Amino acid sequence: MPRRHHLACYVTQDIFDQFGALATSRHMTVTGLLRKLIVDELDAAALLAPGDLERNVLFTARAVGALLERHDPRLHAQVMSAWRSDLSGEDHGNVG
């Protein structure tokens, strides 16, 4: 059997309590959730570097914006208005 290694970190009581509650809400132990988060993060890092992920999201946003603007300029304007409202924290209802 391969040797297993122990990872640990120190957190505040508030983080400890929140993480414990999160683990409980997912029907997991704290150790199990921590292991899952570490493995998921390593798997994600192997797929795309953070810079690549950011560039892909930016490309996708621009491409969807361009397609929407070409297909339905009025809907594009509504989406952009709603997005700006979201960024400013305002609530002006749904787009559609």
Backbone as CSV, one residue per row, in Angstrom:
resi,resn,N_x,N_y,N_z,CA_x,CA_y,CA_z,C_x,C_y,C_z
1,MET,0.850,-1.167,0.000,0.000,0.000,0.000,0.900,1.237,0.000
2,PRO,0.577,2.239,-0.843,1.405,3.437,-0.878,1.320,4.213,0.439
3,ARG,2.411,4.838,0.758,2.445,5.627,1.981,1.615,6.887,1.809
4,ARG,0.851,7.232,2.824,0.027,8.435,2.793,0.690,9.507,3.641
5,HIS,0.540,10.758,3.213,1.156,11.883,3.913,0.072,12.795,4.467
6,HIS,0.407,13.463,5.534,-0.542,14.316,6.251,-0.324,15.779,5.863
7,LEU,-1.395,16.497,5.515,-1.376,17.939,5.284,-2.205,18.608,6.366
8,ALA,-1.772,19.766,6.812,-2.518,20.489,7.838,-2.314,21.982,7.648
9,CYS,-3.261,22.751,8.167,-3.110,24.206,8.175,-3.875,24.750,9.381
10,TYR,-3.520,25.946,9.778,-4.197,26.608,10.878,-5.188,27.620,10.309
11,VAL,-6.374,27.666,10.892,-7.419,28.602,10.473,-8.046,29.222,11.715
12,THR,-8.796,30.285,11.514,-9.511,30.908,12.626,-10.684,30.021,13.042
13,GLN,-11.221,30.289,14.199,-12.374,29.526,14.689,-13.554,29.663,13.732
14,ASP,-13.751,30.863,13.189,-14.858,31.108,12.260,-14.719,30.236,11.006
15,ILE,-13.532,30.187,10.424,-13.312,29.353,9.242,-13.482,27.879,9.606
16,PHE,-12.972,27.480,10.739,-13.113,26.100,11.189,-14.591,25.717,11.302
17,ASP,-15.377,26.594,11.916,-16.816,26.322,12.083,-17.537,26.275,10.739
18,GLN,-17.230,27.224,9.858,-17.877,27.254,8.548,-17.519,26.026,7.716
19,PHE,-16.251,25.647,7.750,-15.822,24.486,6.971,-16.465,23.210,7.520
20,GLY,-16.549,23.101,8.823,-17.215,21.955,9.433,-18.682,21.883,9.038
21,ALA,-19.349,23.031,9.027,-20.763,23.073,8.627,-20.914,22.706,7.152
22,LEU,-19.987,23.184,6.316,-20.032,22.841,4.887,-19.863,21.335,4.701
23,ALA,-18.907,20.760,5.392,-18.688,19.309,5.298,-19.941,18.552,5.741
24,THR,-20.524,18.971,6.832,-21.733,18.320,7.337,-22.875,18.438,6.327
25,SER,-23.012,19.614,5.705,-24.096,19.810,4.734,-23.925,18.920,3.507
26,ARG,-22.697,18.491,3.257,-22.419,17.603,2.123,-22.293,16.144,2.550
27,HIS,-22.651,15.868,3.795,-22.594,14.521,4.359,-21.176,13.945,4.236
28,MET,-20.200,14.787,4.568,-18.791,14.401,4.501,-18.129,14.743,5.819
29,THR,-16.965,14.150,6.030,-16.135,14.564,7.156,-15.322,15.778,6.727
30,VAL,-14.787,16.496,7.685,-13.916,17.638,7.374,-12.713,17.153,6.575
31,THR,-12.128,16.038,6.990,-10.973,15.487,6.286,-11.337,15.091,4.859
32,GLY,-12.482,14.468,4.682,-12.915,14.056,3.350,-13.132,15.240,2.432
33,LEU,-13.755,16.302,2.949,-13.988,17.494,2.141,-12.672,18.176,1.796
34,LEU,-11.780,18.263,2.754,-10.477,18.875,2.495,-9.719,18.092,1.425
35,ARG,-9.725,16.777,1.533,-9.069,15.929,0.524,-9.694,16.150,-0.857
36,LYS,-11.035,16.218,-0.902,-11.724,16.432,-2.184,-11.349,17.777,-2.788
37,LEU,-11.306,18.819,-1.985,-10.950,20.143,-2.492,-9.521,20.167,-3.031
38,ILE,-8.616,19.507,-2.347,-7.226,19.462,-2.804,-7.131,18.712,-4.123
39,VAL,-7.753,17.547,-4.211,-7.706,16.755,-5.437,-8.377,17.516,-6.591
40,ASP,-9.524,18.136,-6.333,-10.214,18.905,-7.375,-9.347,20.054,-7.867
41,GLU,-8.675,20.738,-6.958,-7.818,21.864,-7.343,-6.638,21.380,-8.177
42,LEU,-6.051,20.273,-7.802,-4.938,19.724,-8.578,-5.405,19.262,-9.957
43,ASP,-6.569,18.643,-10.017,-7.118,18.217,-11.311,-7.397,19.414,-12.212
44,ALA,-7.958,20.470,-11.652,-8.264,21.669,-12.434,-6.985,22.336,-12.921
45,ALA,-5.966,22.371,-12.085,-4.697,22.990,-12.468,-4.042,22.220,-13.605
46,ALA,-4.286,20.913,-13.656,-3.701,20.105,-14.719,-4.399,20.352,-16.052
47,LEU,-5.653,20.801,-16.014,-6.400,21.051,-17.241,-6.015,22.369,-17.884
48,LEU,-6.066,23.443,-17.120,-5.769,24.774,-17.639,-5.037,25.580,-16.577
49,ALA,-4.009,26.251,-17.014,-3.340,27.183,-16.106,-4.287,28.347,-15.832
50,PRO,-4.164,29.018,-14.681,-5.078,30.130,-14.379,-5.133,31.179,-15.475
51,GLY,-4.004,31.518,-16.096,-4.012,32.489,-17.186,-4.788,31.999,-18.387
52,ASP,-4.663,30.693,-18.686,-5.412,30.119,-19.805,-6.906,30.164,-19.530
53,LEU,-7.288,29.849,-18.315,-8.699,29.871,-17.936,-9.259,31.286,-18.078
54,GLU,-8.518,32.270,-17.603,-8.961,33.660,-17.705,-9.099,34.082,-19.166
55,ARG,-8.137,33.711,-19.997,-8.207,34.052,-21.417,-9.396,33.369,-22.087
56,ASN,-9.674,32.117,-21.718,-10.804,31.397,-22.307,-12.137,32.021,-21.906
57,VAL,-12.255,32.438,-20.656,-13.487,33.084,-20.199,-13.671,34.411,-20.929
58,LEU,-12.601,35.181,-21.077,-12.676,36.453,-21.789,-13.080,36.238,-23.244
59,PHE,-12.482,35.243,-23.897,-12.850,34.943,-25.278,-14.326,34.559,-25.377
60,THR,-14.766,33.692,-24.490,-16.159,33.239,-24.512,-17.113,34.412,-24.314
61,ALA,-16.811,35.290,-23.369,-17.669,36.453,-23.127,-17.726,37.358,-24.354
62,ARG,-16.589,37.596,-24.953,-16.577,38.460,-26.145,-17.302,37.805,-27.317
63,ALA,-17.098,36.510,-27.490,-17.740,35.805,-28.598,-19.257,35.792,-28.426
64,VAL,-19.733,35.512,-27.215,-21.180,35.506,-26.980,-21.748,36.903,-27.177
65,GLY,-21.030,37.924,-26.702,-21.481,39.300,-26.903,-21.591,39.656,-28.374
66,ALA,-20.580,39.275,-29.151,-20.592,39.576,-30.588,-21.721,38.836,-31.301
67,LEU,-21.920,37.575,-30.961,-23.008,36.810,-31.585,-24.370,37.385,-31.235
68,LEU,-24.536,37.740,-29.983,-25.810,38.308,-29.548,-26.060,39.661,-30.208
69,GLU,-25.019,40.484,-30.297,-25.173,41.789,-30.928,-25.544,41.647,-32.404
70,ARG,-24.942,40.692,-33.076,-25.232,40.472,-34.507,-26.635,39.890,-34.692
71,HIS,-27.024,38.970,-33.805,-28.306,38.287,-33.935,-29.478,39.175,-33.509
72,ASP,-29.319,39.873,-32.375,-30.425,40.673,-31.831,-29.844,41.853,-31.042
73,PRO,-29.560,42.961,-31.730,-28.940,44.109,-31.063,-29.738,44.637,-29.863
74,ARG,-31.052,44.560,-29.940,-31.871,45.040,-28.825,-31.689,44.170,-27.588
75,LEU,-31.673,42.849,-27.796,-31.446,41.938,-26.674,-30.030,42.111,-26.128
76,HIS,-29.073,42.332,-27.016,-27.701,42.577,-26.576,-27.662,43.790,-25.646
77,ALA,-28.355,44.875,-26.018,-28.388,46.079,-25.191,-29.034,45.793,-23.831
78,GLN,-30.087,44.983,-23.811,-30.746,44.627,-22.550,-29.812,43.813,-21.658
79,VAL,-29.104,42.866,-22.266,-28.178,42.026,-21.507,-27.058,42.886,-20.923
80,MET,-26.518,43.784,-21.727,-25.436,44.651,-21.261,-25.917,45.558,-20.130
81,SER,-27.124,46.069,-20.254,-27.684,46.917,-19.208,-27.861,46.136,-17.906
82,ALA,-28.380,44.921,-18.013,-28.562,44.080,-16.830,-27.220,43.722,-16.210
83,TRP,-26.235,43.453,-17.044,-24.892,43.112,-16.548,-24.292,44.291,-15.791
84,ARG,-24.415,45.485,-16.359,-23.894,46.675,-15.672,-24.614,46.892,-14.340
85,SER,-25.917,46.652,-14.318,-26.671,46.765,-13.068,-26.191,45.757,-12.039
86,ASP,-25.934,44.532,-12.494,-25.406,43.503,-11.590,-24.082,43.942,-10.988
87,LEU,-23.213,44.503,-11.817,-21.915,44.948,-11.338,-22.020,46.079,-10.337
88,SER,-23.003,46.949,-10.529,-23.161,48.086,-9.624,-23.999,47.744,-8.404
89,GLY,-24.562,46.527,-8.391,-25.365,46.095,-7.248,-26.817,46.502,-7.319
90,GLU,-27.225,47.055,-8.440,-28.621,47.450,-8.608,-29.446,46.254,-9.075
91,ASP,-30.745,46.320,-8.872,-31.643,45.268,-9.333,-32.728,45.889,-10.189
92,HIS,-32.646,45.650,-11.505,-33.636,46.210,-12.435,-34.470,45.127,-13.090
93,GLY,-34.587,43.982,-12.474,-35.398,42.919,-13.046,-34.600,42.053,-14.012
94,ASN,-35.290,41.084,-14.591,-34.650,40.130,-15.491,-34.660,40.622,-16.922
95,VAL,-33.718,40.077,-17.709,-33.669,40.359,-19.132,-34.627,39.392,-19.823
96,GLY,-35.272,39.849,-20.870,-36.108,38.918,-21.600,-37.277,39.514,-22.147
